[in-house]
Amino acid sequence: MKQLPLLLAVLFAPLVSAQAAPQPNIILFLADDLGYGDLGTFGHPLIKTPNLDAFAKQGVKLTNCYAASAVCSPSRSALLTGRTPHRNGVYTWIAEGSEVHLRTSEVTLPKLLKGAGYTTCHSGKWHLNGLFNNPAQPQPGDHGYDWWMATQNNAAPSHENPANFVRNGEPVGQMQGYSAPLVAGEAITWLREKRDPSKPFFLAVWTHEPHYPIKSDPKFKALYPDLADDVQREHYANVTQMDHAFGLLMKSLDEQKLADSTFVYFTSDNGPEGDGVKSPGRGSTGGLRGRKRDLHEGGIREPGMARWPGHIQPGSTSDVPVIGSDVFPTLLALAGVEAPKDRVLDGVNVLPVLTGTASKVERPQPLFWKLLMAPNAKVAMRVDDWKILANADLTEFELYNIAADVRETTDLKEAEPQRFNALRERLLKHNAAVDAEGPDWPQRLHASGGKPKGESPAKKQRE
């Protein structure tokens, strides 16, 4: 009998160890309209991004990292739900006053993490409803955030001294400074003073930079004295401004001794605005075809990086394709939270890829994009190295081998007829399944010329 306590200790040791393992803190940092080639660590020869360049050396750099859409609202909805935008309902850019919103029938990342013991905060751009700070539609707090400071869409009147932030339902009034550092500052204040330190935290920091119209602190513009084009200088400085804000947040983690217990994921919502040459919007796609609102690579491939000390190998790189909808199941797995089983998830847990314990992921649902905004309305799907695109009517197609032709210069549908036919049939079937699940907003708004036909009852708006 004297051996019984020892035997019980041995039998239950794994259980005790698993229960005692602390849930990591989580930060999801999202830039706005950042191009694949806009960071020094992703190859830009001039833009200064010292903080993100250093961050890349501390974790894993994702060279096949995709946004879930080529515009902001849909991309953001996928991050929080794990579901492709036409399935979760946020299928397009949300205009102020629109009935389109992230419905409470969608199960969101912050709500699930909060239910698992996390304290939660959102700071920065929201853009997941048309009736912002209006009880007729869900607000950040309705989706699981304990604390939030946000704007409906852009910082206004610009990134300088913005006046349209709302904190926990109360308008903030004009703030002094520039948007990204202000957003990071709110997050830092919450970390230091407002959160419950006895709980792990989930913190979403979504900057407006470098979304147009932009305004950059003169101290960052001064870093580019040789640029004759002031529009270009403003953009370069704006990316540096975002990088500076990221650095402030990472410095705060170090000062509060939180860095080692915090998983940080960085990416952007879609490709760069404008033509990259003359119009406002000088972001770089790194030579990829297409830009914002286009489902070619330049509109959806983004910088992606993750750091988790002791788990992710510093200075590592992964070329496994990942997409915004993967964030939801990945962060749930990280926190030890079971993903919902009562709905289709388009994303998968890519944590084994991030930590280097797997070289690929199995996807029940293919990488899929759909954006019906003129003039580049398209549907796209990637399976392994192959990407098929179609026009909005699904009557014209393109086929590319992305691994061999990342710039999408050579359409292979004629040269690969068997592969093309198989992918076309899969795309048609998958597109129909996605459309069947989402709300009828696309059809009704299209019929009304893109304008809401009036407000629905509050209950219907929120669901």
N, C-alpha and C positions, 0 to 999 in steps of 0.2 A: 504493500500500500504506500510505502514511502516513495515509490517511483511514480505514483499517479500524478502528483503535481508537475513533475518533470515531463511526463508523457503528454499531459494536457498543454503545457507550454509549447512543446514541439508541434503538436497538432494545430494549435490556434495561432502560432507565430505568423504565418503568411497572412491570415485574416487581419490580425492586429496591425501588421505592417501596412497592408493596403488601406485600412481605415485611417491610419495615421498620416498617410501621404498627403501633404497639403495641396489644395487646389492652386494652380498658378494664377497670378494676376494676368490680365489680358489687356493689351492696347491694340486697337484697330485704327491706324492712321491713314487717312484717305486724302490724296491731293485731287484737284479738279482740273480737268483738261490738260494734264501733264502728258507730254509725248514720250514715246518709248526711248527716244534719244536725247531727252532733255537733261539728264543727270550726268555728271562726270563719270560715275562708275558704270554708266551704260554707254559711254563713248563720246559725250559731247566735248568738243575741244576747248570751249571757252566758258561756258556757264559754270560758275563756282558753287559747288554743293559739298562743302567739306564734311558736314555732319552726316549726310546720307552716304557719302563715299566711305567714311569711317565705319558707319553702320554695316555696310555691305561686307566689310572685312571681319565683322564680329559674328556673322551668321551666314545664311544661305541666300544666294542671289538666284532669282527665278527668271530664266531667259525666255521661257514660253508661258508667260503669265498673261492671262486674258481678263479683260472686263467682260461682264455678262451682257453688255450692250455698248453701242457707240454713242450714246447720250446718257446724261447723268441720272435722272430719276430711275429709269429701269435698272441701271447698273447697281444703284444703291439698294433697290428693293431685293435684288438677288443676294447681296451680302447678308441681309438680315433674315432671309427666309430659306435660303438654299434652293430656291425654285426660280426657273427661268422667267423673265418678266411677263411674257404673254400668258403664262400659267398663273402667276400670282396677281395679275391684274394691272400692275404698273408698267404698261406697255410702251409709254412714250414720255417725252419731256412734259412735265406738269406745269401748265400755265396757272397764274394766280386766278383763283375763282373756279378752277376746273373741278368736276366731280371725281376725277381720277385720284386715288389715294391708296396708301397701304392699308388694307382692311384689317379689322380686328379678327376676322376669321383666319387670317394668316398667323401662324405661330412664329414669333420672332425670337431672334438670338438673345437680346437683353431680357426678354420676359422669361425664357427658359433658364438663363443663367441666374436671374434674380430668384427664381423658384428653387434653385440649387444652392442658395446661400450667398450669392454674389451681391455686392452693392454696385450700382450702375450709374454711369454718367455719359451724356452726349454733349459735346461742345463743337459748334460750327454749323456749317450748312446742313439743312435737313432735306428739303425738296422731295418729300414723300407725301405731300397733300397739296390741294389747291386752296383749301380754306384753312390757312395757317392761323393758329391760336384761336380757333373757332370750334366750339363744342360739337358742331354738326359733323366734324370729321375727327378721327383719332390724331392726337398730338404725340410727341415723343414720350411723354409720361404714360400715355395709354398703351404704349408698346414695351413698357418695362423699365423705363429710365427713372431712377430715383431723383436725379438732378439733371437739368438740361438748360443749355443756353444755345439758341439757334436762330437762323433766319429761314424764311420760306425758300428762297432761292439765293440770289446774289447778295453780297454786302452792298448796301446803298447809303449814300449816293455813289460810293466807290469803296475800295479797300481802305482808304484814308478816312479816319474819323467816322466809321459807320454808325448809322442811327436807327437801324431796323432790327437789332437783336431783341429777342424775348427770352427772359430767364424764368423758367418754371411758371409760365403763363403771364408774367408781368413784363411789359415793355421796359427795356433798359434805358432808352434814350441815347443820345449821342455819346459815343465812346471816343476817347482820345488815343490815337495810335493807328496801327495798321492791322488789318484783319487777322492774318495768320498768327502773329505774336499775341494778339488779343485772345484768339481762340485757344492757343496753347496756354496762355496765362490763366484763363478760366479753368482749364483742366488741372493746371499745377495748383491753383488755389483749392480746388476741390480735393485733390490728393492730400494736401497739407492740412486743410482745416474743416472740410465738410463731410468727408466720407466716414464710414464706420471702420476704424482700423482693425477691428476684430474679424472682419470679413475679407475674403479676396475681392478684388475689384475687376469690373469690365468697364473700360473707358474707350469711347469712340471719339476720335478727334478728326473732324472733317473740315479741312481748310477750303477757302474759296480760291486761293491762289493755285495756278495762274489763269483762272477763268476771267475772260473779258466782261465788262470793262475793268481794267486793272489800274492800280496806283501803287507805286513802290517807294519805300523810304529812300530819301536822297543818299543816305549812307551806303545803300546797296547799289544805287545807280552809279555812285562814285567809283565802284569797283570796275567799271567798264568805260574808262575815259577815251578809248580809241574807237569806239563805235560812233560813226557819223549819223546813223539812223536812230532817232530817239525812240521810235516805236520798238525797235529791236532792243535797245538798251533797257527800256521799261520792262519788256518781257524777261530778259535775262535777269534783271534785278528782282523781278517778281518771283522767279523760281528760287533765287537765292534767299529771298524773304521767307518763302515757305520752308526752305532748308534750315534757315536760322530758327524758325519756330519749332521745327522738329528737334533741333539741337537743344533748345531750352527745355523741352520736355524730357529728353534723354538725360540732360544734366540734373534735372530735378529727381529723376529716378535714382541716380547715383547718390545725390545728397541725402535722400531719404532712405538709402540702403535698400532699395526696392528692385534694382536692376536684375539681380541674380534670381529673383523669384517671379519675374515678369516676362511673359511671351509678348513680343511686339511684331506686328505685321504691318508692312507698308505697301501701298499700291495706289493706283489712280482709277478714276471712274470711266474714262474714255480717252480717245486720242485728241490731238491738239486742234484748236480752232483755226479758221482762216486758211489761206493758201500757203502760208509759211514764207511768203516772199514779199508781198506788197500790202495785203490787207492786215488789219489788226489780227493778231494770232500768229506769232512767229515761232511756235513750238516745233520741235524736231521729231519726226517719226523714225529717225535713224535710217532713212532710206527706204522704209516700207511704203507700200502702195496705199493710198487713201488716207483720210484724216477723219476727224469727228463727223458723225452721221453716216459713215461708210463702213460696211462690214468686211472690206479688205483689211489686211493686217494692221495698217497704220491707224485705223479707227478703233481697234479693239485690243491690240497687243500693248501691254503696259509694263513699266518697271514694277518688279515685285521683289520683296526681300522679307526675311523673317529672322528673328533672333530669339533664342531661348538658351541662356547660358547653362552649360552642363548637359544639354540635350541635342542642340544643333551645332554641327562642326563649324567653327569659325573659318571664314574664307572659302566656304564650299559653294558650288554652283550646281544647279539642277536644270536640265532641259526638258523635264517631263511637263507636258501641258497641264496647266491648272487654270481654273476660271473662278470668277467672283462667287458663283454659287457654291464653290467648295469651302468657302470661309465658314459658312454656317455649320456643316457637319464636322469640320476640322476643329473648330473652337469648342464645340460641344464635347467632342472626344477628348480634347485637351483637359476640359473641366470634369470629365467623368460623368457627363450627362447624356442620357440616351436620346437619340434623335427621334422625332415623331415617326410612327409607323402607319398613321392613318391617312397619309397623303403621299403623292409622288415627290421625291426629292431629286432634283437634277444634279446637285453637287454630291461629291463623295469626300470622305475623310482622306486628306492628303498628308496627314501628319507623318506617316512612315517615309514619305518622299522628302519632307522637310528635314527629318532627322537622319536621313541617309540609310535607313534600314530597308528601303524598297526602291527599286529602280523603275517601277511603273505602278499604275493603279488600274483596277478593273472598274469600268463604267457601265452600269445598267442603262443609263441615259447618255447619249452622245453629247459632245460639246455642241451647243446650238445657239444661234442668234436670230433674232427677227426684229427688223426695224422698218416700219412703213412710212418713213418720212421722205418726201421728195427732196432732191431729185434722185437720190440713191437708194430708194426703197428696195430692200433685199431680204432674203432669208439665207442663212448659211449654216453649215454643219461641218464639223471636223471629226474624223474617225482615224485614229493613228496618225499617219503622216499626210492623209488626204483630206482636202477641204473642197466641198462643193457649195456653190452659191447659185441662187436663183433670183429672178425678178419677183416683184410682188404678186404677179399672177401665176407664178410657178410654171411659166412656159418657156423661159430662156435660162440657160444654165452655163456655168463655168466650172472647171475642175482643175485643181492645182495639187502638186506634190509639195507641201509646205517645207518639208525637210530639205528638199533639193532646190526649191525655188521660193524662198521666203518672200521675195518681192512680187510674186504672182505675175510673172511676165509671160508664161507659156501655158495657155489653156490646153489641157490634155484630154478633153472629152472625146475628141475624134480618135486620138491615138490609143485611148484606153476604154474602148466601148463596153466591155464586160464590167469593168470596175465602175464606169460611169453609170450604167443602167442600174446596177445594184445600189449604188449610193443615192441615185435619184429616187428610186422606189422607197428607200429607207427615209429619205428626207420628206417625201410627200406623206408618208405614214406618220412620221413623228410630228410634223407640223400640224396635221389634223388632230392628233391626240392632244397637243398643247392647246390649240384653239378651242377644243371642246371643253376644256376644264376652266378656262378663264372667264371673267364676266364679259358681258356683251358691249362694254364701253367702246372698243374699236369700231364696231359696226354702227353704233348709234351716233358716235361723235363724227364718224366719216359722213354719215347721212346728213348731219346738220352743218357740214362745212367745217368741222373741227371745233365747233362751239358747243358748250353744254346747253341742253335744252331746259335749263332751270334746275333749281336745287331739288334733290330728292328729299324725302323726310329724313330727319336726323338719324333715326335708327337704321334706315336703309343705307345712308351715307357711311355710317361707321362700320357696318358689317362687311 
